[in-house]
Amino acid sequence: MTKLADIGLIGLAVMGENLVLNMESKGYTVAVYNRTVEKVDKFVNGRGAGKNFIGAHSIEDLVASLEKPRKVMMLVKAGQPVDDFIDMIVPHLDKGDIIIDGGNSHFPDTIRRTKYVESKGLLYVGTGVSGGEEGALNGPSMMPGGSPEAWPHVKDIFQSIAAKVEDGTPCCDWVGEDGAGHFVKMVHNGIEYGDMQIICEAYQLMKDLLGMSADEMHEVFKEWNKGDLDSYLIEITRDILGYKEDGEALVEKILDTAGQKGTGKWTGVAALDLGIPLTLIGESVFARCLSAQKDLRVEASKVIEGPKVKFEGDKAQMINDLKDALFGAKIISYAQGYNLMMEAAAEHGWNLNYGGIALMWRGGCIIRSVFLGDIKKAFDNNPELPNLLLDPYFKGKVEAAQAGWRRVCATALTNGVPVPSLTSALCYFDGFRSERLPANLLQAQRDYFGAHTYERIDKPRGQFFHTNWTGRGGDTASTTYDV
Ligand code: NBP
């Protein structure tokens, strides 16, 4: 009898193909299926030729070729296709079989699907997979959540294909119940938006303010990649700036309109829903939106005057300040992202392992960096750490970075170069370390026009007061609640 497959995969596009090649290379036999069935034969006879793959031409074939408990993983377009495939697979599975979604699904969908699949006596795993094509083939970062009973059955496959850090620890561990894995993957993508945007702001300042060429910037990024900023995104930026087409930097020929597939927006929406100040990522999403308004910007650039860009300072000092600005802002972005995960964990009853999440992001994924090792240490030192800025190492680093970071923001604003993420992060930092913010005035305004009441610094918390500010209003206060 032919050997049964260890796992089945639906979706032979870029991620699926590379992930099953990775699984096969680790000794697993994989059954593969795709909606457009010709792609199955093309793959099995092409990149998969001579390897341990079983090509299936229907869902029935796929399920029949699997060892029990059966594991069926989908890597298809997020959204309706995932629900459609679940409905197609469920009738063919038995109690205890496992459905896995490895796509970029929105976490509320994963919460709903986990409940639905469990109601059928089956188990569900929603796992973030990061690292793109190369990661899928050579070792992605994987963030699985869903039915906890499924984890022992998928752990070996997942951890064997995942990226590994220097000591061999896999960048994959159980994240938590229902949508926790996809939530953490979503925050990963939001942080990716932020890291990319602050790098772009540094690039614009070097180019427009300091007048640097792509070659000069390439050298700066090469240096930065050796220190605190050492990361995949700094590394690829170095390479992009060094890439030439017909002797000229290709990057300068690319249209300045950014696309997005929604995960940054979801992160911002989740932050607004949970009331978490996720300012750097929020600004990064809006920066992409503004970039996409190209025609309007071209129009505006012809009629609206700003300051003349003029830099008379010390260029080497400015480049050093830029490095500090990037590092300071990056710390803020992760502090905000972790703050969001903590609030979501409280809201959804997830028991997230924050150090473990840093380790999952340490290799294989787009935001991989040396810095994540220090986040892991911060949570090892204090698993209850309420904010990364209160960890002694990061507090010291951000304090050391702030002078240069402030000079960068001030110079950019004076010269009219937009740096929304670097500045919003600095404002968050100053707000976070302020004992008193002007919200006393804000509460007075709310009470003035809407009788929304206020608490007083000379009375215990929880007592609410209303003042008849004009003498014309009544004494009836509005109900006090937060939305
Ligand atoms: P795509 O996101 O392009 O999806 C292609 C797969 O979805 C093919 O198998 C295709 O079948 C199937 N599909 C589509 Br499209 N519409 C369908 C429908 N209406 N019903 C059923 N199947 C449908 O592939 P990908 O880039 O490999 O990504 C797979 C998943 O992984 C996505 O959720 C993506 O967001 C996520 N992801 C991608 C990356 C990346 O770098 N690309 C990284 C991390 C995560 P067909 O062959 O018949 O058209």
Residues whose N, C-alpha, C, O or C-beta is under 5 A from the ligand:
A	BS01	NBP	G11 L12 A13 V14 M15 G16 N34 R35 T36 L75 V76 K77 A78 P81 G102 G103 N104 V129 S130 G132 E133
